[in-house]
Amino acid sequence: MENASIIEHFCHEHPLRLVCNEGETIRCYVCRKVVVVLELAYICCMSDDECSSKIILHKRCAEMPRQIQHPEHPQHPLTLCYQPYGPRHWFKCNLCEVYCGNEFCYSCYLCDYHIDILCKQFGMDDHYLFQDQRFLSHSCHKHPLMLQRKPASIFSCDGCGTNEGGEMAYTCSACEFWVHKSCASLPMEKDICHHHHPLSLAFSFPPEHRIYLYDFICDICCKRFCPIYWIYFCDRCRFFTHIKCATQENTNLLTEKEEDDDSDHAIQLPISLSDFSKEVIAPFIIRHGGLIINVDDMPTSVTMPSTDSNFSMLFNYHKHPLSLIKVDDDDENNGKNEMKICDLCITPILSPPYYSCADCKYFVHLTCYFLPKTIRDDDPLYEYRPYPCQNHKLTLYGTSCKEKRLLFCRICGNYTNGIAYCCQSCDVTIDVKCASLPTIIKHASHRNHKLTKRRLGRVGYYCVGCDAYIWSSYIAYCCGNNDCYDFGIHTGCAMLSPSIKHRWDKHPLLLTYDASIDHPSDFYCEVCEEEMHPKRGMYHCRECDQSFHTYCLTESGPNRNIKFGRQFEFGDLHPHPLTYNIVSLKHECDRCGGVAYEKRGFECANSNCNYALCEDCGLKCKHHN
C-alpha cells in the first residue's frame, strides 16, 4: 500500500486508504449514494477489531476540497464541514432555500451561510469544483469570461501582472482581458499570517490611497505596486500586498541567503544613544587597531589636546585636567538626576567610568578617550571624501582658524560641537559618530535585507526616515537587493534614537516607520502642523495620538549633535553668564535685532533676566569663562 493512497479525513478519526470495493454494496458516508462493486473508494485503515465503523467514501467525495470560493458568496471562502449545527439539527441551504438533513455542507460561519453538497443547484456531479467551469461572470470585468483549457504562456495576467506559463486562464472574447484561473478564484477577503486583520481584494490600487501610491511598497516583498493590478489590502492599517505575496502564506520576510549569512554580525539600528559609544564607537576603535583598556589600568587624570582656533569657545578642547570617575566615586550629581553628555560624541553618559571636569561640566566617555587620532588608509571612510581631498589624511581634533561656526559634517549634513575627523587643507569634516558607522548594518526601517553605506551616484532616493530627497552626491544606507533598488536612508536618520522624551507628552515617543497600524486617520506633526507620511519615520505616542517629524524636535532634528547648556562670560557686554542654548526667552537678538527665537544662541542664565544673543553675535563677543 503506497502512501499516496492514504489520506486523513476530518470525518473519521483514523487514516483512510484507497481500495477497489470488492465487498457488499454500501452507501458513501458523505453523499449517501451507493458505492458499487469495483468502484474506487476510501475505507478505514484499521482492522475490524480496532475500528467498528464500516465507513466508506467515494474517491471523489473523499477528495472534495476542504475550502472553496463560490460565486454566490464571494466575500468569504466556504469550508466543508460535518453537522454544522450539531447532531440531529437540520440546516437551511442558501441556494435552494430548503432545510436539509444531510450531514455535510459547505459553510461560512461568519455569515451563517450554507450550501448542501447534494443541492441540485450546487450540482456536485458537474460542478466546477470537479469539472472546470467553462464560463465565468466575475466582478473584475464587465464581460463574461471563457476558460482557455490550454495553459497560457504568452500573456500577462490582468490580475497579478505576471507572465507565468503552465496555468489555465480566463479570457474575454470582447476585449483583450486575461486572468489566471487561480487569480479569478481568489476570495474577496483573506486572512494571512503577516497581518492581524482580514485583507480585502481590490482590482486596482484603491483610489483613496493613490496619493501615496509611489511611496508605498508591498508589506511582504517590499516591491513597488503597479496601480492597474490587483492587491490585497487592509484599509484600517494601510497594509498593502501583491496578491501573489498574500497567497504564499509561508513567505518569509528574510531571504534564505541573508538568514544564513550572519558572518559579519551586522549591527542592528536604531540603538539608544546611551549605547552608541559601546555598540558603534568601540568596534570602530578596535577596527583601527585600538584597545579598550580596563578601567583599573587607566590614568586617574588626563589632559585633552588644545587648539589655536579663534573660535574654540564652543568646541571640545579642554584646558583643565580631567579626572577619572569610577563607580565608587560617582558623587557628582549630589542626589540630582542630571543628564551627562559626552563632549566628544554628544551622546549621554548614564554610568561610570568616564572622565570629568566637574567645574566646567565637561565629560568624556572612557571609550571616546581611545578614539584613533588618524583614520587608517584602508578605511572605507576615505571613499566618501570630495575629490580634492583624496590624498589627505583625516585627523582627529583638527580644526581650521577660518571656522566661523560649528563644524559641519559632510556625511550626515548636521552641525556639531563635538569631536570630528578633519582635513584642514580641504575644509572637510566628518562627525565622529558618522566616522564610526560600519559599512553594513541592519535597520528597523527595512527588515528584509541588510543596508550598505555608499555614495548614491547618479540617482537619488527619498529617505524612508525623513521623507527628504537624498541627493546623488550624498552618503546613505541603501539596499543592494534588486527588488529594493530605490530604498535609502540618510546616515543621520539611521542613527536616530529608538525613543525620546519630550515635554509635550508624558510618555516616551517611539520611533516608528509605520504608525498606520490600527490608525486609519491621517497624521499631523504637533510642531509644524503639516500632514505626515504614514510610512515614514516619525516619533509617535499611540496613547496620546501625538506625532512629530524627526526633524521638528531638538532631540532628533538638525541640532541633535550639538551639546547645549555650557555657560560663558561676556565681560562688559552683559553682567550675567549666558548659556548656549536654543533661544526661547525672546524673539530678537539684543545686539543686532535679528531673529533669535528657536535658533541657536545665548540666553541669560539669570532667571530674572531675559537677555539673549543670536549665535553670530555671541561668537563675535564671547570671552570664555
Beta strands, then each sheet from edge to edge (+ up, - down):
strand 1: 6-7
strand 2: 16-20
strand 3: 26-27
strand 4: 34-35
strand 5: 40-44
strand 6: 56-58
strand 7: 67-70
strand 8: 73-82
strand 9: 91-92
strand 10: 99-100
strand 11: 104-108
strand 12: 113-116
strand 13: 135-136
strand 14: 145-152
strand 15: 167-171
strand 16: 178-180
strand 17: 189-190
strand 18: 199-202
strand 19: 231-234
strand 20: 239-242
strand 21: 267-269
strand 22: 301-303
strand 23: 321-325
strand 24: 340-341
strand 25: 348-349
strand 26: 354-357
strand 27: 362-365
strand 28: 395-396
strand 29: 407-408
strand 30: 415-416
strand 31: 420-423
strand 32: 428-431
strand 33: 440-443
strand 34: 446-455
strand 35: 461-462
strand 36: 469-470
strand 37: 475-479
strand 38: 488-490
strand 39: 499-502
strand 40: 505-512
strand 41: 523-524
strand 42: 531-532
strand 43: 538-541
strand 44: 546-549
strand 45: 567-568
strand 46: 578-582
strand 47: 600-604
strand 48: 612-614
sheet 1: 1+ 2- 5+ 6-
sheet 2: 3+ 4-
sheet 3: 7+ 8- 11+ 12-
sheet 4: 9+ 10-
sheet 5: 13+ 14- 15+ 16-
sheet 6: 17+ 18- 19+ 20-
sheet 7: 21+ 33+ 34- 37+ 38-
sheet 8: 22+ 23- 26+ 27-
sheet 9: 24+ 25-
sheet 10: 28+ 31- 32+
sheet 11: 29+ 30-
sheet 12: 35+ 36-
sheet 13: 39+ 40- 43+ 44-
sheet 14: 41+ 42-
sheet 15: 45+ 46- 47+ 48-
end
